[in-house]
Structure formats: C-alpha cells, structure tokens
Amino acid sequence: MRLASVLFLMTLSMQLIPRNPGQQIAQGMFSQTGDAGLADQVNQTQIWVTAPSWMSDLKSLLTLPSDEPILKQVIKSEIYKNENHGKYADALEILKVGLILYPRDALFPYRMGMILAVFQPSQAQQYLALAKDEDQSLAVTANPVIQFVETTPVSEALDSVHLGQVMGRVNEWKLADTLFTRAVETNPQLADAWALLGQVRVMLGGDGYNQLSKALSVNPTSPVGLALMSMYWKNHQRIDLALDYMRLLNSLQTDQISWVFELGNLNALNQDLEAAFSDYLQATVMAPKDPTTWQNLAIFCLNYSVHLEDVGLPAVRTLMEMKPDDPLSLTLMGQGLLKQGDRDTAERFLLRAVQKAPANTTARYFLGYLYISENNKSFAFPELVKVIEMDGSSGYGPMARRLLEEIFGPN
C-alpha cells in the first residue's frame, strides 16, 4: 500500500474521533451497547481520545523507500506506549488504524480484544477470536479471557477483581493493575483487591508493600493478603517474617495442603530441617493418595539427605507405584539409587527419565554426575553441556558448569 493511501485512511479514521474529552467521547466508544455506565467509567478514569501526536510525524516517512514496515512499527510502538501510560482509548483508536492497514496481523485484534475485555466485555470475544484465527499460539492467553466474557453476565463481567485475576493469569499485568485499581477505588474495603494490586505492582517491577499492608489493615485474616505478604517477605529474603504470615494462614485454613507445602519450603530455607520434614510428612497424612505429597517429601529428603533411608526412599517407591512412567518419578528413583551407590540401576532409571522427557535437566545432571563418578568423562560431557544449554544460569545450569570446570578445567 502506498504511503499516500495510508495517510488518507488514517486521516479518514481520525475524522471519526471526537475532539473534546468527556461524556461524548466515552459514549461514542461504547455506542454499540449504549452502556452509559461504562461510558461514565471511562470518563471518570480520564481516558481521553485525542489525535495521536505521531500523526504529524508520518510525513518524514515519505522519503523512506521501505515506508510500510516502518509505519507498522510506528503504529505498534504508539499502541504499546499508550497502553503503558493507561491511555486505553487512544490505544483503541490506533488499533483501529492497524486493523484497517494490516488485517492479517494478529497483534491488532488481540490487543483490541484484551482492552475491550476490561471496558466492554461483550465486544472482546470477536476480536480475540480473530486474533486466534491469524495466530493459533495466541489461544493460550486469549481463551481464558474469551471463556470469562462468554460465561459471565455483563454486570458480573465488569467485576474488576475476578476479571483482574483472569488478566493476571495470562500475564496482562497492566490491564490487571487497571482492574484492581478500579476495584479499590470503587470499594476501599476490598482486602483481596488491595492484596492482588500489590502483587501486580511487584510483577510490574514496583514494590507493592503499601498495597499488601493496606489489605491486611482492612482484613488482618485475609487469606490472599497473608499468602501474598508471606511471598513478599520470602522474595526479600526475610524468611522469618514470611514464616510468621504463613503460620497464621495455616492456622486459619488447616485443611489447605498448599500452605503446609509452603511452610515446609520456608522452614527448609530457614535451615530448620526437622520442622520442614515434619511439614512434608504431615502433607502425606493429609492427602495420602495425592502423588504430589509423596513427590515433595521425596525431593526434600533427597535434596537435604534428611531421613533418606527410612522415609525418603520409601516415599520415592510409593510415588513410583502411583506414577511409574512419570519422568520425575523416574528421576527421583535414579537419584535415590545413586545416593545408595547402586549406579547401574540408577543409570537405567535416569536414562528412562531422559527418554521420556529429553528436556529433563535434573535427570541429565545426575547422569553426568554418575558418569563422572565412574570416570566416564566422554559420557558425562555431553549431558552436562546440554544441562547448561537448557538451564543457562538457572536450575542445574550453574552446578553443571562448576562440575565441568572441576573435571575439564575452565573454558
């Protein structure tokens, strides 16, 4: 498309945009449903529609030979900038231009659908469905939003807390922030909304403590507030404070096995291994038919060499009975046998684990470790290199790198 035509279409599109902010603009945006309450909502949050400033800069593109790709880049940049600044109405108007010029680019209907889900849920589905048609990989994040707007009545779809949780689950943190902010401004006594807003602020690179603290001042026994405040202090390396909040939460919801798991994790981080062992053991009593309880107990015993012979290895065997072909079960069995010195059997289990899940870096690391213990460097080297390639600076990557350097020397 020639740039002159592009400018014409964009000018035509901008002629449809009201020039004065306020009720007229908001109602115009949502005229398809005539939802005045929704229009008021946009008006109150001061989302004004104006001609984007970048329109005046497009003339400079006329002199460039590959103008269309650059124009597309400019449009996308302006969409992201407006979204990041909370100017969603401006972003929507620019998205309309993108939809006209680039109908096969999934980004434009996808962003349109996500924003409309916040302000006009009934109109979101058609755009998200279009985005999925163009790019099937978007289904992972689009489907939860589509399901929400499909199954939730319009009045409830505007419930900012529930929709904010959906947005958080698909990593739409800016939109989640908008929704939770709306919720606490509408009702400052919503403790869960304050807590979730704090967590969203953390995910966006902020601190979030003030919002989490506000949540617990509104409701000192809010499960969401206690859980997220515990996580906050855990991330700030204050395990003692994280434990205080998690213990209180566990005392309030004694039937929630997730809190018992987290208590075990926190106690282990606090170097109180007997308390951690007691927590993981308690979980198996609470849910003896849940493989996760035996898995977590086995992992703890193997990693910390606590009650390995009398509890850890029997836990692995119990897990194997429940999930005999699961890669993690096979890995834990191989790891346990390796600790017992049964290298041949351990190798068979670890090789099966890798065969079932080639990206299983835990199994590959212990295979490498096993081969080094047998002085089989030629077998160890490729396994440890793959661990480094897949895990990088996380997981078993650093351990594999140190092991390689100890055996083969630095790069």
Residue, then its C-alpha position, 0 to 999 in steps of 0.5 A: m500500500r502506498l504511503a499516500s493511501v495510508l495517510f488518507l485512511m488514517t486521516l479518514s479514521m481520525q475524522l471519526i474521533p471526537r475532539n473534546p474529552g468527556q461524556q461524548i467521547a466515552q459514549g461514542m466508544f461504547s455506542q454499540t451497547g449504549d452502556a452509559g455506565l461504562a461510558d461514565q467509567v471511562n470518563q471518570t478514569q480520564i481516558w481521553v481520545t485525542a489525535p495521536s501526536w505521531m500523526s504529524d510525524l508520518k510525513s518524514l516517512l515519505t522519503l523512506p523507500s521501505d515506508e510500510p514496515i516502518l509505519k507498522q512499527v510506528i503504529k505498534s510502538e504508539i499502541y504499546k506506549n499508550e497502553n503503558h501510560g493507561k491511555y486505553a482509548d487512544a490505544l483503541e483508536i490506533l488499533k483501529v488504524g492497524l486493523i484497517l492497514y494490516p488485517r492479517d496481523a494478529l497483534f491488532p485484534y488481540r490487543m483490541g480484544m484484551i482492552l475491550a475485555v476490561f471496558q466492554p466485555s461483550q465486544a472482546q470475544q470477536y476480536l480475540a477470536l480473530a486474533k486466534d484465527e491469524d495466530q493459533s499460539l495466541a489461544v493460550t492467553a486469549n481463551p481464558v479471557i474469551q471463556f470469562v466474557e462468554t460465561t459471565p453476565v455483563s454486570e458480573a463481567l465488569d467485576s474488576v477483581h475476578l476479571g483482574q485475576v483472569m488478566g493476571r493469569v495470562n500475564e496482562w499485568k497492566l490491564a490487571d493493575t487497571l482492574f484492581t485499581r478500579a476495584v479499590e477505588t470503587n470499594p476501599q474495603l476490598a482486602d483481596a483487591w488491595a492484596l492482588l494490586g500489590q502483587v501486580r505492582v511487584m510483577l510490574g517491577g514496583d514494590g507493592y508493600n503499601q498495597l499488601s499492608k493496606a489489605l491486611s489493615v482492612n482484613p488482618t485474616s485475609p487469606v490472599g493478603l497473608a499468602l501474598m505478604s508471606m511471598y513478599w517477605k520470602n522474595h526479600q529474603r526475610i524468611d522469618l517474617a514470611l514464616d510468621y504470615m504463613r503460620l497464621l494462614n495455616s492456622l486459619q485454613t488447616d485443611q489447605i495442603s498448599w500452605v503446609f507445602e509452603l511452610g515446609n519450603l520456608n522452614a527448609l530455607n530457614q535451615d530448620l530441617e526437622a520442622a520442614f520434614s515434619d511439614y512434608l510428612q504431615a502433607t502425606v497424612m493429609a492427602p495420602k493418595d495425592p502423588t504430589t505429597w509423596q513427590n515433595l517429601a521425596i525431593f526434600c529428603l533427597n535434596y537435604s539427605v534428611h531421613l533418606e533411608d527410612v522415609g525418603l526412599p520409601a516415599v520415592r517407591t510409593l510415588m513410583e507405584m502411583k506414577p511409574d512412567d512419570p519422568l520425575s518419578l523416574t528421576l527421583m528413583g535414579q537419584g535415590l539409587l545413586k545416593q545408595g551407590d547402586r549406579d547401574t540401576a540408577e543409570r537405567f532409571l535416569l536414562r528412562a527419565v531422559q527418554k521420556a522427557p529429553a528436556n529433563t535437566t535434573a535427570r541429565y545432571f545426575l547422569g553426568y554426575l554418575y558418569i563422572s563418578e565412574n570416570n566416564k568423562s566422554f559420557a558425562f560431557p555431553e549431558l552436562v553441556k546440554v544441562i547448561e544449554m537448557d538451564g543457562s544460569s538457572g536450575y542445574g545450569p550453574m552446578a553443571r558448569r562448576l562440575l565441568e570446570e572441576i573435571f575439564g578445567p575452565n573454558 
